[in-house]
Amino acid sequence: MAVGAPEPEREPESLLARANEPTLRILEHRRKDWTRRRGWIVRRALLAADVLGLLAAFLLAELVGRQGSPGGHVDVELEAALFLATLPVWVVAAKLYGLYDRDEERTDHSTVDDVPGIFHLVTVGVWLLLFAGWLTSSINPDLLKLTTFWALAIAFVTLGRALARAGCRRTVSYVQNAIIVGADDVGQLAARKLLRHPEYGINLVGFVDAGRPALHPEIAHLAVLGRPDQLLDAVGAFDVERVLIAFSDRPDDGTLDLVRSLKSVDVQVDVVPHLFELVSSNAGIHTIEGLPLVSLPPLRLSPSSRLLKRALDVGVAAAGLVLLSPAFAAVAVAILVDSGRPVFFRQVRMGARDRTFRIVKFRTMTPGAEGRRDELAHLNTHARNGGDDRMFKAKDDPRVTRVGRFLRRTSLDELPQLWNVLRGDMSLVGPRPLPLEEDRHVGSWARRRLDLRPGITGPWQVLGRSEIPFEEMVKLDYLYVTGWTLGSDLKLLARTIPVLFSVRGAY
């Protein structure tokens, strides 16, 4: 071939030679056993969960109603027939609320995200049932029965959806093959984040890019499958269901036309926005004559918001210290038996408004372990392959005791921080409380993370804990603080619960 001659078009079949092993396994399974896509299986599983949850709530509410008014006359058969007749209405209403469509669109969608919609749907539905019964005089359900149905329906539908999603995530149909357009820094960052979260159900096939940039060691097993004009061939060859457009520093080479061409195939398209470092999850989108604008919330918290957040902290921390006192005693005894005194570990951390405080945790390392950090620098997982050593985390840290390893894996070592929350040093949810030697690496705009009290949990805890590099952790904290809402705190608290049962990043 002459120098400078264009590369011949690659046939889809030859692309398979560049596929990674997980992709080949998925393709082989789909050829042998034809499977539906994620949206198809999840929608039907969620619909079944909703119907079963509503039916279970209705039956239990009927039993409670009979116990509450054993002498009353209620036409149970009529109520049951009317309720069964309304089930299609419940399903259509859930569809209008968008409760069946977001799993296919959003990689990180979970049942926690459904809770506000479920609460609103069931509440409105119960009021409509009450109004319809009063208007037609056909049924006259008592308040106890309706209240019981309302509470149980929210609980059962939420639990049913969580179980349905857990079941779907175990199937090959849930996995989406994905390609990233652009292999520069932004595309590689997106790839690393996807690989750290297998719960998203994304199998990353590789990149398409006009060049052949060097890949980060964490994603070196991925291939650059071809040029952007070969994207449609790659989509067909690998049965791709999701394409992520990551902008690059190169001049626009027809990205708009490329995205528009994807409309001809059945794929979900995600676009990483410019200035994505500033866009938090609560950013809004509005338009000016069809021109979309991304609205960023003001970088401040009102006094009422701070008061509301503090009230939540005090209430939960006080209740937690009382209710968990038996667990405190058990952990203290385990530490004393395993490695002796002291039971608690105290360390100076940087708090809100650049005020230091002394954090309290259960001790998980041998006494005097802090003085051995320099000699164990080679174990720092973040510093490997020329990485960032500003934060020290080691998977097999020899300083961790036997009981300490269990406490870290279950996050029980964090429980004493409830005392820090009650004192006002910390919050239940907030940015990561950094030791002073790590905090000195945080400068300029990133110090806005200290506008709020550091938290026992936060984005870093939910999204990966120790696996998140220092720079990304700081950016996550900045986005959390500048986009704070009470809803985001409640969502992070709810998402922390399953994290406690996961060993990923717990070291």
Sequence and secondary structure as in RCSB ss.txt:
>XXXX:A:sequence
MAVGAPEPEREPESLLARANEPTLRILEHRRKDWTRRRGWIVRRALLAADVLGLLAAFLLAELVGRQGSPGGHVD
VELEAALFLATLPVWVVAAKLYGLYDRDEERTDHSTVDDVPGIFHLVTVGVWLLLFAGWLTSSINPDLLKLTTFW
ALAIAFVTLGRALARAGCRRTVSYVQNAIIVGADDVGQLAARKLLRHPEYGINLVGFVDAGRPALHPEIAHLAVL
GRPDQLLDAVGAFDVERVLIAFSDRPDDGTLDLVRSLKSVDVQVDVVPHLFELVSSNAGIHTIEGLPLVSLPPLR
LSPSSRLLKRALDVGVAAAGLVLLSPAFAAVAVAILVDSGRPVFFRQVRMGARDRTFRIVKFRTMTPGAEGRRDE
LAHLNTHARNGGDDRMFKAKDDPRVTRVGRFLRRTSLDELPQLWNVLRGDMSLVGPRPLPLEEDRHVGSWARRRL
DLRPGITGPWQVLGRSEIPFEEMVKLDYLYVTGWTLGSDLKLLARTIPVLFSVRGAY
>XXXX:A:secstr
  TT       HHHHGGG  HHHHHHHHHHHHS    HHHHHHHHHHHHHHHHHHHHHHHHHHHHHHH TTS   
HHHHHHHHHHHHHHHHHHHHHTTTTTHHHH TT  HHHHHHHHHHHHHHHHHHHHHHHHHH S    HHHHHHHH
HHHHHHHHHHHHHHHHHHTTSGGG EEEEEE  SHHHHHHHHHHHT GGG EEEEEEE SS     GGGTTSEEE
E GGGHHHHHHHTT  EEEEE  SS  SSHHHHHHHGGGS  EEEEE TTGGG  TT EEEEETTEEEEE   S 
  HHHHHHHHHHHHHHHHHHHHHTHHHHHHHHHHHHHHH S  EEEEEEE GGG EEEEEEE  B TTGGGGTGG
GGGG GGGGGG   SS   TT TTB HHHHHHHHHTGGGTTHHHHHHHTS EEE S   BHHHHTT  GGGGGGG
GS  EEE HHHHHTGGGS HHHHHHHHHHHHHT  HHHHHHHHHHHHHHHT  TT  
